[in-house]
Amino acid sequence: MRKLPSLAALRTFECAARHAHFGRAAAELCVTDSAVSHQIRQLEEQLGVPLFIREGRQIRPTIAAGRLMQSLQQAFELIGDACDELRDPSSLAVLRLAVTAELAQKWLMNRLTDFYVRYPHITLHLYEQPIDASAPGEDIDLAITYGTGPVDSSAYFVRPLPDLQFFPVCSPGLFNQGNLKNPKDLVRHCLLHDDQDGKTWTAWLTSHAGDQRPQRQLYFAHAGLELEAAAQGQGVAMGDNLTAQEDLQNGRLVRPFTASMTALGQYALVCERLRLERPAVAQMLEWFNEQLAD
């Protein structure tokens, strides 16, 4: 077994690195400033590397110390979970899931009843995942992210969702008016979108409608509202095979054209590998795999 530094020294280091200040760490740990300095000095001697850059009375963690701090925070959280389980066996049934707003509204919410029925012992805490965040937040067990770049597979488990295909959608009433027979007809309709610069529509129109440009566009700052506006006949929205799926199946939306475009980004279910041992996390992953298979 590897010989590790004392837990007290590691806890003191994590606290000092988080605060970037020995005095504030001492206050949190209810010890003296000199006790904190002593623990840090011993830890540096044991590890053989400096952990802080000292600038007068100020300190800041080194790059190596920053990595150690992140690992310790994850480890302390797992230790805390284990202790909570001993005190209250039901405590580990709390699962914190972060999802982008549109995917939560248009894909996840109508599926959660099945999850609650199958796993009634799990209390789900749902948070909004920022669209530009590529990994879960510090207190999040699982997150559905959207991005174009790779995620560190050594630290995170990543389960990609199906490739996104973009395509126009509108209400049956608008389609039945008969003036949406080919993509060039879009020039006479209001185009609805949730990306401020309208890049997705621009790319689709360039591929399928040539130089034709619409006379009107309507931007929605909250993702998902453009699909609702389309269902109400207010224009044509850019849908995809995940968020528009339910509305297409129940007939609230239709696809006026068969043409689609593959998105540059992709949704993915992301989880810190350290959390995979939690039963609730494993059960949520199993449930997600079944939902994606359907």
C-alpha positions as a printed Julia matrix, in Angstrom:
294×3 Matrix{Float64}:
   0.0    0.0     0.0
   1.26   3.47   -0.86
   2.24   5.66    2.06
   0.06   8.76    1.97
   0.46  12.04    3.85
  -1.74  12.51    6.9
  -5.39  13.27    6.28
  -5.1   16.34    8.52
  -2.27  17.75    6.4
  -4.2   17.15    3.18
  -7.32  18.74    4.64
  -5.3   21.76    5.77
  -3.72  22.07    2.32
  -7.09  21.88    0.53
  -8.52  24.58    2.77
  -5.5   26.86    2.33
  -5.46  26.37   -1.45
  -9.18  27.07   -1.72
  -8.86  30.32    0.25
  -5.38  31.2    -1.1
  -4.76  32.44    2.43
  -3.36  30.72    5.54
  -5.27  32.97    7.94
  -8.69  32.25    6.42
  -7.86  28.54    6.34
  -6.91  28.7    10.03
 -10.23  30.38   10.82
 -12.22  27.69    8.99
 -10.28  24.87   10.63
 -10.32  26.55   14.08
  -6.53  26.37   14.46
  -3.74  28.97   14.57
  -2.01  30.43   11.52
   1.24  28.82   12.62
  -0.44  25.4    12.79
  -1.54  25.78    9.17
   1.95  26.86    8.1
   3.47  23.88    9.97
   1.13  21.39    8.25
   1.83  22.87    4.81
   5.59  22.86    5.39
   5.5   19.19    6.44
   3.38  18.27    3.43
   5.77  20.03    1.05
   8.67  18.13    2.59
   6.87  14.8     2.23
   5.87  15.44   -1.39
   9.15  17.08   -2.34
   7.52  19.97   -4.23
   6.5   23.52   -3.29
   2.71  23.9    -3.05
   2.39  27.66   -2.75
   4.06  30.7    -4.18
   4.53  33.16   -1.34
   4.29  36.86   -2.18
   4.68  38.75    1.06
   1.66  37.88    3.19
  -0.21  36.58    0.14
  -0.04  33.03   -1.23
  -1.21  31.34   -4.37
  -1.17  27.63   -5.25
   1.3   26.33   -7.8
  -0.03  24.57  -10.91
   0.7   21.19   -9.3
  -1.07  22.28   -6.13
  -4.13  23.27   -8.14
  -4.37  19.76   -9.57
  -3.92  18.24   -6.13
  -6.62  20.51   -4.69
  -9.13  19.4    -7.33
  -8.43  15.71   -6.67
  -8.71  16.2    -2.92
 -12.02  18.0    -3.21
 -13.44  15.08   -5.17
 -12.01  12.58   -2.68
 -13.34  14.49    0.35
 -16.77  14.59   -1.23
 -16.73  10.81   -1.67
 -15.61  10.38    1.93
 -18.43  12.67    3.01
 -20.92  10.61    1.0
 -19.7    7.4     2.67
 -20.05   8.95    6.14
 -23.51  10.27    5.29
 -24.53   6.77    4.17
 -23.49   5.34    7.53
 -25.47   8.01    9.37
 -28.45   7.84    7.0
 -28.63   5.01    4.43
 -31.06   7.0     2.29
 -28.69   9.96    1.86
 -26.88   8.5    -1.15
 -30.19   8.35   -3.02
 -29.92  12.1    -3.72
 -28.76  12.59   -7.31
 -27.77  15.97   -8.72
 -28.31  16.2   -12.49
 -27.56  19.25  -14.66
 -29.16  19.54  -18.1
 -29.23  22.26  -20.74
 -32.56  24.11  -20.63
 -33.87  23.08  -24.04
 -33.03  19.4   -23.64
 -34.62  19.34  -20.19
 -37.81  20.92  -21.48
 -38.15  19.08  -24.76
 -36.58  15.66  -24.13
 -36.04  14.85  -20.47
 -39.1   16.07  -18.58
 -41.65  13.78  -20.23
 -39.41  10.78  -19.51
 -38.84  11.37  -15.82
 -42.1    9.73  -14.73
 -40.65   6.41  -15.87
 -37.48   7.1   -13.9
 -39.41   7.9   -10.69
 -41.49   4.74  -11.05
 -38.43   2.55  -11.52
 -36.24   4.23   -8.88
 -38.58   5.64   -6.2
 -35.71   5.68   -3.66
 -33.75   8.3    -5.68
 -34.42  11.97   -5.01
 -33.47  13.88   -8.15
 -32.18  17.45   -7.92
 -32.34  19.06  -11.38
 -30.09  22.0   -12.3
 -29.58  24.01  -15.49
 -26.34  23.22  -17.3
 -24.87  26.25  -19.11
 -24.78  25.6   -22.85
 -21.07  26.5   -23.01
 -19.96  24.3   -20.07
 -18.16  21.12  -21.14
 -18.1   19.37  -17.74
 -20.29  19.08  -14.62
 -20.03  21.68  -11.88
 -18.31  20.88   -8.59
 -21.47  19.64   -6.81
 -23.09  17.92   -9.82
 -23.17  14.12  -10.15
 -24.1   13.97  -13.82
 -24.49  16.57  -16.56
 -25.75  16.57  -20.12
 -23.39  18.92  -21.9
 -23.27  20.29  -25.42
 -20.0   21.0   -27.15
 -17.67  20.56  -30.08
 -14.41  19.72  -28.31
 -13.13  16.61  -26.5
 -13.64  16.05  -22.76
 -10.82  14.69  -20.58
 -11.65  10.97  -20.71
  -9.18  10.15  -17.93
 -11.17  12.19  -15.42
 -14.68  11.9   -16.9
 -16.94   9.16  -18.17
 -18.59  10.37  -21.39
 -21.67   8.82  -23.02
 -22.44  10.64  -26.31
 -26.06  11.15  -27.27
 -27.12  10.58  -30.91
 -25.69  12.95  -33.53
 -27.84  16.05  -33.89
 -29.59  16.58  -37.21
 -31.05  20.06  -37.79
 -34.12  20.63  -39.97
 -36.96  23.16  -40.29
 -40.24  22.5   -38.44
 -43.57  24.3   -38.41
 -47.18  23.81  -37.33
 -49.48  21.58  -39.43
 -51.69  24.61  -40.04
 -48.85  26.64  -41.54
 -47.73  23.7   -43.67
 -51.25  23.06  -44.95
 -51.43  26.58  -46.36
 -49.44  25.12  -49.26
 -46.72  27.76  -49.57
 -43.87  25.67  -48.14
 -43.17  23.37  -51.05
 -39.38  23.84  -51.24
 -36.66  25.48  -49.1
 -36.66  28.66  -51.22
 -40.22  29.31  -50.02
 -38.8   30.1   -46.58
 -38.02  33.61  -47.8
 -41.7   34.46  -47.29
 -41.86  33.17  -43.71
 -40.63  34.31  -40.31
 -37.7   32.17  -39.19
 -37.53  31.44  -35.44
 -34.21  30.68  -33.72
 -32.48  30.64  -30.32
 -28.92  31.48  -31.41
 -28.52  35.24  -31.46
 -26.51  35.39  -34.67
 -28.71  32.86  -36.49
 -25.74  30.77  -37.62
 -27.68  27.5   -37.74
 -30.35  28.9   -40.04
 -27.71  30.61  -42.2
 -25.8   27.33  -42.63
 -28.97  25.38  -43.46
 -30.21  27.98  -45.95
 -26.8   28.16  -47.64
 -26.84  24.38  -48.13
 -30.45  24.0   -49.23
 -31.82  27.35  -50.43
 -28.87  29.0   -52.13
 -28.74  32.77  -51.71
 -32.37  33.1   -50.62
 -32.71  34.96  -47.32
 -35.87  35.4   -45.23
 -37.56  38.75  -44.85
 -38.17  38.29  -41.13
 -36.45  36.52  -38.25
 -37.4   36.25  -34.57
 -34.79  35.49  -31.9
 -35.67  33.8   -28.58
 -33.16  34.22  -25.76
 -34.55  31.14  -23.97
 -33.86  27.91  -25.84
 -36.97  25.86  -26.6
 -39.38  28.78  -26.93
 -38.83  28.91  -30.69
 -40.27  25.39  -31.02
 -43.32  26.38  -29.0
 -43.79  29.47  -31.18
 -43.55  27.28  -34.29
 -46.18  24.9   -32.9
 -48.47  27.91  -32.49
 -48.04  28.87  -36.14
 -45.85  31.93  -35.61
 -43.19  30.87  -38.1
 -40.69  28.16  -38.99
 -38.17  27.02  -36.38
 -34.96  25.04  -36.63
 -35.61  21.74  -34.87
 -33.49  18.69  -34.27
 -33.98  14.97  -33.77
 -33.82  15.24  -29.96
 -35.63  18.39  -28.88
 -38.32  18.28  -31.6
 -38.91  14.53  -31.35
 -41.97  14.57  -29.09
 -43.73  17.4   -30.94
 -43.17  15.62  -34.26
 -44.52  12.35  -32.89
 -47.69  13.88  -31.46
 -48.33  16.04  -34.53
 -47.81  19.49  -32.99
 -44.97  20.02  -35.45
 -44.25  18.75  -38.96
 -41.19  18.75  -41.2
 -41.99  20.61  -44.42
 -38.8   19.3   -46.08
 -36.75  16.11  -45.74
 -33.39  17.92  -45.96
 -31.34  18.07  -42.75
 -27.89  19.2   -41.61
 -25.55  17.52  -39.13
 -24.64  19.77  -36.17
 -21.02  20.55  -35.38
 -21.62  19.94  -31.67
 -23.05  16.99  -29.8
 -24.85  16.35  -26.54
 -23.13  14.0   -24.12
 -23.81  12.59  -20.67
 -20.73  13.4   -18.57
 -19.79  12.17  -15.11
 -16.62  12.27  -13.01
 -15.23   8.75  -12.96
 -14.93   8.89   -9.16
 -18.73   9.12   -8.95
 -19.41   6.01  -11.02
 -19.24   3.84   -7.89
 -22.35   5.5    -6.43
 -25.38   3.2    -6.87
 -27.68   6.11   -7.78
 -25.28   7.27  -10.5
 -25.0    3.76  -11.92
 -28.8    3.44  -11.99
 -29.23   6.8   -13.72
 -26.65   5.8   -16.36
 -28.46   2.51  -16.94
 -31.77   4.36  -17.33
 -30.26   6.87  -19.77
 -28.82   4.09  -21.91
 -32.28   2.54  -22.2
 -33.87   5.88  -23.09
 -31.28   6.5   -25.8
 -31.72   3.0   -27.17
 -35.45   3.68  -27.55
